[in-house]
Amino acid sequence: MTCRLHENVQFDYEIRVALGSAWRQGADVGEVLATAAAVADGDGKAWFAAWAELGRRVREQAERGAAEERTVSARDAWLRAAGYLGTALVGVDAVAEPEKRLGEVFPEHRACFDRFLRSWDPPAEPVSIPYEGTSLPGYLVSPPDASGPLPTLIVNNGSDGPVSSAWTLLGAPAVARGCRALLFDGPGQQSMLFAQGVPFRPDWKNVVTPVVGFLLARPDVDPRRIALAGISQAGYWVPRALAFEHRIAAAVADPGVVRVVDS
């Protein structure tokens, strides 16, 4: 595109991702553009500070809304705050003591996302998926007034995006169409990397197969209608998993990644 929102290619991309989240209340266009303008000439340190400040300001709005029993406003603000705090982490390597700041802001991001999902109707179910002596943390989100076995989408996040983005890009549209959506952190992703130190692995069938097995054990999942959708780096992982895991009824790789090294 000829329109650039930041001279830094990565920051320009992240601003676009934030704007794209607005269709599912994951961002406010005015908040994003104002923050983007404030860091237009900035480096990673300025980026981190600006987005973290915005995330915390919106979190305060959510807390006020919850205290005043403004359920919808509070819920949407929790999601925006989670997204903005996740966006801040794109610049964390540029700040002093990056591991310390990551250890501060990442839990804030996840706490906001947890509050958002607890405010969902019905509240999302936190889940632990058994995986090679440990477990993969996740959430099972359902549409309102749903009962019985439903088609279920496994939301496969990419290499470094926050779970809030995976929700707005894949999870929320699936739930709006009457499906359940399973969000999870796999090896090398978010809490599995930051909290447990578990790195990526290329043989993603060893990740997806336990996830499918977890869903098949649940009576609220239609075993014939489990779909798998992956974004970004998961455009490589999803086809690798499908080559071995044949219980998936439909899948999407967005985009299809043939050679990760090319990027």
C-alpha positions as CSV (number, residue, x, y, z in Angstrom):
1,M,0.0,0.0,0.0
2,T,1.2,3.5,-0.7
3,C,-0.2,4.9,2.6
4,R,2.3,4.4,5.4
5,L,1.4,4.9,9.1
6,H,5.0,4.6,10.3
7,E,8.4,4.7,8.6
8,N,9.4,1.6,10.6
9,V,8.0,-1.4,8.6
10,Q,7.3,-3.4,11.7
11,F,5.6,-0.6,13.5
12,D,3.5,0.2,10.4
13,Y,2.4,-3.4,10.3
14,E,1.4,-3.4,14.0
15,I,-0.6,-0.2,13.5
16,R,-2.5,-1.9,10.7
17,V,-3.1,-5.0,12.8
18,A,-4.5,-2.8,15.6
19,L,-6.8,-1.0,13.2
20,G,-8.0,-4.3,11.8
21,S,-9.0,-5.3,15.3
22,A,-11.6,-2.5,15.5
23,W,-14.2,-4.6,13.6
24,R,-14.5,-6.9,16.7
25,Q,-14.1,-4.1,19.3
26,G,-10.4,-5.0,19.8
27,A,-9.4,-1.4,19.2
28,D,-10.8,2.1,18.8
29,V,-9.7,3.8,15.5
30,G,-9.3,7.2,17.2
31,E,-7.2,5.7,20.0
32,V,-5.0,3.9,17.5
33,L,-4.4,6.8,15.2
34,A,-3.7,9.2,18.0
35,T,-1.1,6.9,19.5
36,A,0.4,6.2,16.1
37,A,0.7,9.9,15.5
38,A,2.4,10.4,18.8
39,V,5.1,7.8,18.0
40,A,5.5,8.7,14.3
41,D,9.1,9.8,14.7
42,G,9.8,7.5,17.7
43,D,11.9,4.5,18.3
44,G,11.1,1.2,20.1
45,K,11.4,2.9,23.5
46,A,8.8,5.5,22.6
47,W,6.6,2.9,21.1
48,F,6.6,0.8,24.2
49,A,5.9,3.7,26.5
50,A,3.0,5.1,24.4
51,W,1.1,1.9,23.8
52,A,1.6,0.7,27.5
53,E,0.3,4.1,28.6
54,L,-2.8,3.8,26.3
55,G,-3.4,0.2,27.5
56,R,-3.3,1.2,31.1
57,R,-5.6,4.2,30.5
58,V,-8.2,2.0,28.8
59,R,-7.8,-0.5,31.6
60,E,-8.9,2.2,34.0
61,Q,-11.9,2.8,31.9
62,A,-12.8,-0.8,32.1
63,E,-12.4,-0.9,35.8
64,R,-14.7,2.2,36.1
65,G,-17.2,0.6,33.8
66,A,-17.2,-2.7,35.8
67,A,-17.6,-0.8,39.1
68,E,-20.6,1.1,37.6
69,E,-22.1,-2.2,36.2
70,R,-21.7,-1.0,32.6
71,T,-21.1,-4.5,31.4
72,V,-20.7,-4.0,27.7
73,S,-18.5,-0.9,28.0
74,A,-16.3,-2.6,30.5
75,R,-16.0,-5.8,28.5
76,D,-15.0,-4.0,25.3
77,A,-12.5,-1.8,27.2
78,W,-10.9,-4.9,28.7
79,L,-10.3,-6.3,25.2
80,R,-8.9,-3.0,23.9
81,A,-6.6,-2.7,26.9
82,A,-5.3,-6.2,26.3
83,G,-4.7,-5.4,22.6
84,Y,-2.8,-2.2,23.3
85,L,-0.6,-3.8,26.0
86,G,0.2,-6.6,23.6
87,T,1.1,-4.0,21.0
88,A,3.4,-2.3,23.4
89,L,5.5,-5.5,23.7
90,V,6.6,-5.1,20.1
91,G,9.1,-2.5,21.3
92,V,10.1,-4.1,24.5
93,D,13.6,-5.1,23.3
94,A,14.5,-1.4,22.9
95,V,13.9,-0.4,26.6
96,A,16.2,-0.7,29.5
97,E,15.9,-4.1,31.3
98,P,13.6,-5.6,28.6
99,E,13.1,-8.9,30.5
100,K,11.9,-7.0,33.5
101,R,9.5,-4.9,31.5
102,L,8.2,-7.9,29.7
103,G,7.6,-9.6,33.1
104,E,5.6,-6.5,34.1
105,V,3.5,-5.8,31.0
106,F,2.8,-9.3,29.7
107,P,0.9,-10.3,32.9
108,E,-1.1,-7.0,32.6
109,H,-2.0,-7.9,29.0
110,R,-3.2,-11.3,30.0
111,A,-5.1,-10.1,33.0
112,C,-7.1,-7.7,30.8
113,F,-7.8,-10.5,28.3
114,D,-8.9,-12.8,31.2
115,R,-11.3,-10.1,32.4
116,F,-12.7,-9.7,28.9
117,L,-13.4,-13.4,28.6
118,R,-14.9,-13.6,32.0
119,S,-17.3,-10.8,30.9
120,W,-18.2,-12.7,27.8
121,D,-21.8,-14.2,27.5
122,P,-21.4,-16.9,28.5
123,P,-18.1,-16.5,30.3
124,A,-15.3,-18.3,28.6
125,E,-14.0,-21.5,30.1
126,P,-10.3,-21.6,31.0
127,V,-8.8,-24.9,29.9
128,S,-5.6,-26.9,30.3
129,I,-4.7,-29.2,27.5
130,P,-2.4,-32.1,28.4
131,Y,0.9,-31.8,26.5
132,E,4.1,-33.8,27.1
133,G,4.3,-33.7,30.8
134,T,2.9,-30.2,31.1
135,S,-0.2,-28.5,29.7
136,L,-1.1,-25.8,27.2
137,P,-3.2,-23.0,28.6
138,G,-6.3,-21.9,26.7
139,Y,-9.9,-20.7,26.6
140,L,-13.0,-22.3,25.2
141,V,-15.4,-19.6,24.1
142,S,-19.0,-20.3,23.2
143,P,-21.8,-18.4,21.6
144,P,-24.7,-17.2,23.7
145,D,-27.6,-19.6,24.5
146,A,-25.7,-22.5,23.0
147,S,-26.1,-26.1,24.1
148,G,-25.1,-29.5,22.9
149,P,-22.3,-30.5,20.6
150,L,-21.3,-27.6,18.3
151,P,-18.8,-27.1,15.5
152,T,-15.5,-25.9,17.0
153,L,-12.7,-23.9,15.6
154,I,-9.1,-24.4,16.9
155,V,-7.5,-20.9,16.7
156,N,-3.8,-21.4,16.0
157,N,-1.9,-18.2,16.7
158,G,1.3,-17.2,15.0
159,S,4.9,-16.6,16.2
160,D,4.5,-13.5,18.4
161,G,1.0,-12.0,18.2
162,P,-0.9,-11.6,21.4
163,V,-3.9,-13.9,22.0
164,S,-6.2,-10.8,21.8
165,S,-5.3,-10.5,18.1
166,A,-6.0,-14.2,17.6
167,W,-9.4,-13.6,19.1
168,T,-10.4,-10.6,16.9
169,L,-9.0,-12.2,13.7
170,L,-10.3,-15.7,14.1
171,G,-12.1,-16.5,17.4
172,A,-14.7,-13.8,17.5
173,P,-15.9,-14.3,13.9
174,A,-16.3,-18.1,14.6
175,V,-18.3,-17.5,17.8
176,A,-20.5,-15.0,16.0
177,R,-21.4,-17.7,13.5
178,G,-22.5,-20.2,16.2
179,C,-19.2,-22.1,16.7
180,R,-17.2,-22.7,19.8
181,A,-13.6,-21.3,19.5
182,L,-10.6,-22.8,21.3
183,L,-7.7,-20.3,21.9
184,F,-4.5,-21.8,23.2
185,D,-0.8,-21.1,23.6
186,G,1.4,-23.7,22.0
187,P,5.2,-24.2,22.4
188,G,7.0,-20.9,21.8
189,Q,3.8,-18.8,22.0
190,Q,3.1,-16.2,24.6
191,S,2.7,-17.7,28.1
192,M,4.4,-21.0,27.1
193,L,7.5,-19.0,26.1
194,F,7.4,-16.2,28.6
195,A,6.3,-18.1,31.7
196,Q,7.5,-21.7,31.0
197,G,10.4,-21.1,28.6
198,V,9.1,-23.7,26.1
199,P,10.4,-22.9,22.6
200,F,8.9,-23.4,19.1
201,R,9.0,-26.8,17.4
202,P,8.5,-27.5,13.6
203,D,6.6,-30.8,14.0
204,W,3.4,-29.1,14.9
205,K,1.4,-32.3,14.6
206,N,2.7,-33.0,18.1
207,V,0.8,-29.9,19.3
208,V,-2.4,-30.1,17.3
209,T,-3.0,-33.8,17.9
210,P,-3.3,-33.3,21.8
211,V,-5.5,-30.3,21.1
212,V,-7.9,-32.4,18.9
213,G,-7.9,-35.2,21.5
214,F,-8.8,-32.7,24.2
215,L,-11.8,-31.5,22.2
216,L,-13.0,-35.0,21.2
217,A,-13.2,-35.9,24.9
218,R,-15.8,-33.1,25.4
219,P,-19.5,-33.7,24.9
220,D,-20.1,-30.1,23.8
221,V,-17.9,-30.5,20.7
222,D,-19.2,-32.0,17.5
223,P,-16.5,-34.5,16.6
224,R,-17.3,-34.4,12.9
225,R,-17.0,-30.6,12.7
226,I,-13.6,-29.6,14.2
227,A,-11.8,-26.9,12.1
228,L,-8.3,-25.6,12.4
229,A,-7.3,-22.0,11.3
230,G,-3.9,-20.5,11.6
231,I,-2.5,-17.0,11.1
232,S,1.0,-15.7,10.3
233,Q,3.6,-18.4,11.3
234,A,0.7,-20.8,11.8
235,G,0.3,-20.7,8.0
236,Y,3.3,-23.1,8.1
237,W,2.3,-25.1,11.2
238,V,-1.3,-25.8,10.2
239,P,-0.4,-27.7,6.9
240,R,2.3,-29.6,8.7
241,A,-0.2,-30.7,11.3
242,L,-2.8,-31.7,8.7
243,A,-0.3,-34.0,7.0
244,F,-0.6,-36.3,10.1
245,E,-3.7,-35.3,12.0
246,H,-6.7,-36.4,9.9
247,R,-9.6,-35.7,12.3
248,I,-9.8,-32.1,11.2
249,A,-12.8,-31.5,9.0
250,A,-11.6,-28.2,7.5
251,A,-8.6,-25.9,7.8
252,V,-7.3,-22.5,6.8
253,A,-3.7,-21.4,6.5
254,D,-3.6,-17.6,6.4
255,P,-1.2,-17.1,4.7
256,G,0.2,-20.4,3.4
257,V,3.9,-20.4,4.3
258,V,6.1,-22.8,2.3
259,R,9.5,-21.7,3.6
260,V,9.7,-19.8,6.9
261,V,13.3,-18.7,6.2
262,D,12.1,-16.6,3.2
263,S,10.6,-14.0,5.5
